[in-house]
Amino acid sequence: MMVSVHVAVGAAIGAGVRRPWAAFFSGAASHLVCDLFPHKDYDIKIEAPLAAAMFAYLITRYGIASPQVIGAFGAIAPDAENAAGVIGLIPKSKTIFPTHNEDKPWFVGHGPKVSSPLPQVALAIICLALADRDRNAAA
């Protein structure tokens, strides 16, 4: 799943659970579910700026300590672990997330690759609307 989509899903979940630790861990759990769906991934040169833009939007809109931002950080924590393994900050064999280390007995893999990112873009838009549901209800 595109990192920016993980960010949006985590933000929506964070808005729903509202408590910081619950937002973080629920966001992390959402990563597993999202990885199991068919999706298109991009090179980090595309993924990183999209994720950064998504975080800039969330932080500007809700604040860095908001459940939306904390949920989003939780949702990308597994990718941060994976990246640390890929670049050698930690041994790849020490990564534990179930969709990232195929050497672990609990590895579940990723969903099939698809050619179009449109379903993921739609999911991100829906999740951003859900992350804003308290603002929308108050209006």
C-alpha positions in Angstrom: 0.0 0.0 0.0 1.2 3.5 -0.7 2.7 5.1 2.4 0.5 8.2 1.9 -2.6 5.9 2.0 -1.3 4.3 5.2 -1.1 7.9 6.6 -4.6 8.7 5.6 -6.0 5.5 7.0 -4.2 6.0 10.3 -5.5 9.5 10.5 -9.1 8.3 10.1 -8.6 5.6 12.7 -7.0 8.1 15.1 -9.9 10.4 14.7 -12.2 7.6 15.7 -10.4 6.2 18.7 -9.2 9.6 19.9 -6.8 8.4 22.7 -3.1 8.8 21.7 -1.9 5.3 22.5 -5.0 3.7 21.0 -4.6 5.8 17.9 -0.9 4.8 17.5 -1.5 1.1 17.9 -4.7 1.0 15.9 -2.9 2.8 13.1 -0.1 0.2 13.3 -2.7 -2.6 13.1 -4.3 -0.9 10.1 -1.0 -1.3 8.3 -1.3 -5.0 8.3 -4.9 -4.9 7.0 -4.0 -2.4 4.2 -1.0 -4.4 3.1 -3.2 -7.5 2.5 -5.4 -5.8 -0.1 -4.4 -5.6 -3.7 -2.3 -2.4 -4.2 0.3 -0.6 -6.2 3.5 0.5 -4.6 5.9 3.2 -5.9 9.6 3.9 -5.5 10.6 5.8 -2.4 11.4 8.8 -4.5 7.6 9.1 -5.2 6.4 7.7 -1.8 8.4 9.9 0.5 7.3 13.3 -0.9 3.6 12.2 -1.0 3.8 11.0 2.6 5.5 14.2 3.7 2.8 16.2 2.1 0.1 14.2 3.8 1.8 14.7 7.2 2.2 18.4 6.5 -1.5 18.6 5.8 -2.5 16.7 8.9 -0.2 18.6 11.2 -1.3 21.9 9.8 -5.0 20.9 10.1 -5.1 19.1 13.4 -1.8 19.7 15.3 1.1 17.4 15.9 -0.3 15.9 19.0 -3.7 15.2 17.5 -5.1 11.7 17.4 -5.2 12.0 13.6 -1.4 12.6 13.4 -0.6 10.0 16.1 -2.7 7.4 14.3 -0.9 8.3 11.0 2.5 7.8 12.7 1.3 4.5 14.0 0.2 3.5 10.5 3.6 4.1 9.0 5.7 2.7 11.9 5.9 -0.7 10.2 7.3 1.0 7.1 9.8 2.9 9.2 10.9 -0.5 10.7 11.2 -1.9 7.2 13.2 1.1 5.9 15.6 0.8 8.9 16.2 -2.8 7.9 16.6 -2.0 4.2 19.2 0.7 4.8 21.0 -1.3 7.4 20.2 0.6 10.6 18.9 -2.7 12.0 19.5 -6.1 10.6 16.7 -7.1 8.2 16.5 -10.3 10.1 15.4 -8.4 13.2 12.4 -6.7 11.6 9.2 -8.2 12.9 6.2 -6.8 11.1 4.1 -9.7 9.5 4.0 -8.3 6.0 7.7 -7.2 5.7 10.0 -10.1 6.8 9.4 -13.3 4.9 11.9 -15.2 7.0 9.6 -15.0 10.1 7.1 -17.8 10.7 4.4 -15.2 11.1 5.0 -13.7 7.6 1.7 -13.2 5.8 2.9 -11.3 2.7 1.3 -8.5 0.7 -1.8 -8.4 -1.4 -1.4 -8.9 -5.2 0.1 -6.0 -7.2 -2.3 -4.0 -9.3 -1.5 -1.5 -12.1 -3.8 1.4 -11.0 -3.4 3.4 -7.9 -7.0 4.8 -8.2 -8.6 2.5 -5.6 -5.9 3.6 -3.1 -6.4 7.3 -4.0 -10.2 6.8 -3.4 -9.5 5.2 -0.1 -7.2 8.0 1.0 -9.8 10.6 0.1 -12.5 8.8 2.0 -10.2 8.4 5.0 -9.2 12.1 5.0 -12.9 12.9 5.1 -13.4 10.5 8.0 -10.5 12.1 9.8 -12.3 15.4 9.6 -15.7 14.0 10.7 -15.7 16.0 14.0 -15.1 19.2 12.1 -17.8 18.3 9.6 -20.3 17.5 12.3 -19.7 20.8 14.0 -20.2 22.9 10.9 
